[in-house]
């Protein structure tokens, strides 16, 4: 293989897919910050958060790349966070 002779692999020459970077929205930034903080607090993966809230494990990734969410979806996320925060101290006792 010619790639091995140069210290590379066959995959070095493969074009990697690139997700287009869209400008983030201010509402997305706030929602992302809330989700990230909650996931760190709860020890939950962001993909798990998305699946539990709206059955979409890529929700947070889409938000990071400028995707949109409806106000209903944002409220479902915030409601899930509020319920999780309310239940967490009770579970610690």
N, C-alpha and C positions, 0 to 999 in steps of 0.2 A: 504494500500500500504506500502510495507516495505521501500521504498525510503523516504517517508515522515517521517517515524520514525527516520531516520538518518539526516533529514534536507536537503535531496537532492531531485532531481526530476528524473523522468524516463529518461530524456535526458542526465543525468550525465553519464550513462553507454553506450551511443551510441557512436560508433566510428565515429569520424568526418573526413570528407575527407581532404586530405592534398595535396596541390599543390606542386609538386617537385620544389625545388629551383635550377635553372640552373644558371651558372655564367653569369653575365651581360656583355654585350659588351660595349666597350668604346663609340661607335657610339650611342648605345641605351641610355647611360647615358646622353650624350649631348642632344639628341633629347628629352628625358624625362624632362630634366631641362628646355628646351625651351618651351615645352608644358605646364609644370606646372606653369612657370612664366606667360605665356600668359593667362592661365585659371584664375589665381589669378587676373591679371590685368583686364581682361574682365568680371570677375564675372561669369565665365562659368564652369560648371561641366566638368570633364575630359571625362566622358562618352558622353556628348553632343559634345565635340570636336571631338571625334572619329567618332560619327555618321555623323557629318557634313562634315568631311574630306573624309572618306572612307566608310561611312555607316556601321561602326562597333563600337558599344558602348563599346566593351571590348578591344579596341586597346591598350589603355594606360596600362591596367592591364596586358595584355599579354607581353608588353614591359618590365614591372617591373619584371615579372617572367622569363625573359630571352628569350622571343620570338623574332623572326626576322621580319624585314620589308624589303621590296624591296627598292631600291634607289628611285624608282618612288613614292612609298607611303611616304617616308621621305620627298621628294620634295613637294608632295601635302600638307603635313602638314606644312612645312615651308612657302609655298606659301600662305596658308590660314592664317597663323600668320601674314605674311607681309601685306596682304590685310586688315586684321583686325586692325593692328596698323596704317596703312595709313588712314583708314576710321574713326577711333576713334576720333582723334582731330577735324576733320571736323564736326562730330556729336555733339561735345561739345559746338560749337559756337552758 
